[in-house]
Amino acid sequence: MLHRAGDREEARNRLAALWQEIGPRGDAFHRCALAHYMADTQDDPRDELYWDLRALEAAECFVTDRSARSGAAGGGPAGAARSAGGPGPGARQPLAALRAFFPALHLDLAADYAGLDRPADARAQLRRARASIRALADGEYRRRLTAAIERLELRLEGAAGPFR
């Protein structure tokens, strides 16, 4: 709420305190969400990239941990989410939320790299965003992410020729 109200500094300070409380070994789902929000409060694009990378790292860790614990076949978020057995439905809810979060995480990283004049890295993240969006159900969220991916692709094309 602080960030949305325009108080980025106080939002950043409070999120940093939460980050210290959670710690590097804290729950990966919470670290992912917190790092994602922390990235949005940064003034320096390099700091934003740092936090977006932490969010992706935590999401991948969460998926890997849950997949290994449930004995899911196949790596990655989609395979883990389809896993039979493992934790009960309540425990799988964060996994489904993170699976839906991957396209946004990759899109954020692509925007970070584009802002830092690293178009090759931006394009690589856009490819990952586009690939992970296929796991989403059709709906407003998927349409908004697809449109944002396309806008960034066009921006990168304008900067350096065709994307593909």
Secondary structure, DSSP 8 states (H G I E B T S, - for coil): -TTTTT-HHHHHHHHHHHHHHH-TTS-HHHHHHHHHHHHHT-SSHHHHHHHHHHHHHHHHHHHHHHHHHHT-SSSHHHHHHT--SSS-HHHHHHHHHHHHHHHHHHHHHHHHHHHTT-HHHHHHHHHHHHHHHTTS-SSHHHHHHHHHHHHHHHHHHHHHS---
